């Protein structure tokens, strides 16, 4: 992966930001498939695999999972056999995400929803390791090594910001930013329905600090939002779809309605309620490969 492609773009001149200084860290430019934060979540787990005795890498995801495709591409680049355990009924040629993952060499194993719910269970993961002789990367790359990788995102941020916004699915990216960015307030915007994201981020931070009280103290400096899920993960919401299209028409910036559009929406809402003009950074964590699947599923066009 070529991190030299990453750039920070200034959007301060756009009227939608109401006079605030807004920059966007374009992690989506790293690669079209190992996109955004996925590179940082996979970097160290793959290095650990190389030093192990396992024959394969196995991981978990849905039928349009960015993580599944990113893992398939990253493993292909490193010539590592990999297995995707997919929540679904079976392979569908019209699914561009899984078709590309298969083309890259990933073996796809489909399981029902009941079995997929066990994906974070330690005994189930052990069974997967034994069955496939596989080093297991948790869903979304949520692991100690993935969090350590996400801490390195801050190395690409050269200016000082009052507020840093990012979308959160597993909490590992937000945890990495909170652990590494001491002078900014991190705003983690959950894309999932429910109020568990703060606990998930706390758990991620605690994997690195190993002290629950210190983890809580660090997390208390930052903000976690549970009210911008727009119905839940990958759910259709006309307000969000219209917003995604409007941002593109206004600024030329492409966001995906599953992750980054929700984080961006929350950032604009924060600006409206903030009396001060401050410096904002939005971290574009990728996910654009999923736009085609979203458009096909809901028969709508975003850009």
N, C-alpha and C positions, 0 to 999 in steps of 0.2 A: 504494500500500500504506500502511496506517495502523499505524505502529509504536507508537502509543499503546495498541493492544490488548495489546501484550506486557506480561506481568506476571511477577513473581517470587513463587512460592508457597512458603510454609514447610511442610515435612513433618516437622519435628523431633519432633512429638508421636506419630508413628507408631511402634509397637513394633518394626516390622521393621528400623528403623535403629539399634537398640541404643544409644540415648542420644546418637548423633551428631547434630549440627545439619545438617539437609539442606534445601536450597532447590532449586527447579526453575525454570529460566528458560524460560518458555512461548513459545518462538518459533513453536510450532505455531499460535498464536492470530493471527498476522499475517494469514493468509488460509487458506481451506480448500484452495486449489489452488496458489498460490504460497506454499507452506508452509515454515515453519522457516528453515533456512539457504539455501533456494533463492532467496529474495529478495535476499540479500546476494551470492550468486554471479552473479546476472543483472543487478544494478543497473548496474555499470560497463560490462560488455560491451555492453549495450543503448545506453548513452550513446556508446560508441565507434562503434557501428554508425550512430547518427544523424549522426555527423560524417564518415561514410565515403560512398563512391559506390556501395556495394552496394545491390541492390534487395531482398534477402531476408536472413533469418537462417536458418541451417541448424544442426542439432545431432543428437545420436545418443542412442539409448536402447533398452531392451528393451520388451516388450509391456505391462509394468505400471509403467513408469518414472515415478517422481515428477518427475524432471527434465524429461521430455518434456511432461507436463501443465503443469508450472509455466512452461515456456517458451511453450507455446501460450497460456496465460492472460496472461502478462506481455506477450507480443507483441500479443495482442488488445486489451489495455488501451491500448497505445501505437500501435495501428493499423499494425502492422508485419507484412508477409507472412512466413510462416515455414514451414520444411520440417523434418519429423522423419524421420531415416533410422533405420528400425526393424529390429532383428534379429528376423526372423520370416517366416512363409510367406505372410501376407496378412491383410487386415482381417477381424476377427471382431466382429459386432454385439454379442455378449455381453460383450466386453471393455469395461468401463465407462471405463477410463483412456483408451484410444485413441478410443472413441466420443466422449468429452468433448473430447479434443484436436481431433478432426475437426470437432466442432460449433463449437469456438472459431475454426476457420479454418485450422488447420495442415494442410498437405499431407503425407500419409504416404507414404513410399517404403520398400518392404520389400526387404531384402537377405538373402542367406543368411549362415550363420555364418562361412564363409571370407572373404567380403568384409567382414563386420562386424569381423573381427579387425584390419582395416587402419585402424580408426577413429582411432587416434592417430598413424598414419604421415603425415609431413609431405607427401609426394607425393600420397597419397590425399586429404588435406584440400585440397590445391591443386586437385586434379581436381574435388572437390565445389564449391569456390569458383567455378571456371571454368564448370562445367556449369550451376549454378543461380544464378550471379551473386550469391553468398551470402557474408555474413560468417559464419564458422564458429565456433561455441561448442563446445568439446570436451565429450565425455560427462561428465555430472555437473557441468558448469560449472567444470571444473578448468582454470583459466587464471590468468595473472598478475592480470588485472583481477578475477577471481573471488576470489582470495586477498586482494587489497586490500579487497574488499567484506567478506569474512569478518572482517577485522581490526576492522571497525566493530561487530561483535557485542559486543565488550568495552565499548563506550560505554553499553550497556544494563545493565551489571553495576555496581551501586553499592556493594555490600559487599565485604569482603575474605574470600577463601576459601583454605583450605589446599589443597584438591583440587578440580579441575574435570574432570568426565567428559563425553565426547561419543562418539557412534558415528562411525566413519570408513569411508567408501566410496572416496573418491578421495584423502583426506588434506588437501584444501585448507582445510576448516573448522578442523581441528586445527592446521594451519600458521598460519592467521590468528590463532588464539587464542594460540599459542606466541609469535608475533611481537609481540602487543599486550598480553598479560597478564604482567607482569614478576614479580609477587609470588605467583603461584599455580603449583602443579604441574598441568600439563595431562595427562590420561590419555586417550589416543586408543585406542578399542576397535575393531579391524578387524572388519568384518562379512563379510570375504572369507576363504576358505581359502588359506593360504600365509603366508610370512613376509616379504612384500615391502612391507608398509605403512610400516615405518620408512624404507625407501629412498624411497618415494613422498612421504612427508612431508618428508624431507630435500630432495628435488627441488623441492617447492613452496616451502619456506623459501628455498632458494638462488635461486629466481626473483626474490625480493625483496631479499635481502642480496647476492647475486652474489659470495659468498665461501664456498667449500666448507668451509673450516676453521671459520669463524664459524658457519655453518649447523649443522655437527656439534656445536659447543660449545653452541649454543642447544638443539638437540634432546636433548642428553645431560642437560639439566636436567629433562626430562619423561619420560613413560612411554608406550610403545606396546605394546598387547596383541595377540597373534596367536592366542590359544587360546580365544576366545569366539565363534567363527564358527558353532558348532552345526551343522557339516556343510557350510557354504558359503553363498554368497549365495542367499537366498530358498529354502533347503532346509527341508524339514519336519523338525521335531524336537519330540517330545512334551514333553520337559522344558521347552523354551523356551515352547511354547504354554501349558502349564500355568502356568508362571511369569507369563506375560503376563496370564492370566486372574486369577491370585491377586493380583497387584499391583492390578488394577482393583477386585477385590472388597474388598481391604484399604484402598485409598486413594482410589478413584474416578478414578485416573489411567489414561488410555488410552495404551498404547505400541504400536508396531507390531513384529511379530516379525522384520522384515527388518533394521531398523536399531536403533531406540531401546531395544527390550527387551534386546538384547545388551549395549548400553552400560550399561543399568541393572543388569543381572545382574552385570556385572563390578564395578560400584561396590559392590554389596552384598558381594561376595566380598572386595573390598579392605577393607571395614569389619571383616569377621570376622577378618582377619589383622592388623589394626592395633590395637595395644594402647592407643593414645591416642584420646581423644574429640576429634574435630576438626570443622572446618567444611567441608561438601561442597556443591558446586553441580553439578547435572546439567542439561545443556543439551538441552532437548527440541527436536530438529531437524525435527520434523514427520513426514511420511510416512504419516499416518493415512489418506489417500485410497487407499493401496494395500491397506488391510485387507480391503475387500470382495473384491478380486481374490484375495487370499490365502485367504480363507474359502471362496470358490467353488472355487478350485483344489484345496484339500485337504479340502473338505467338513467343515470344523470351525468352531466359533463361539468367538470370543474374549471378547466382552463380552455 
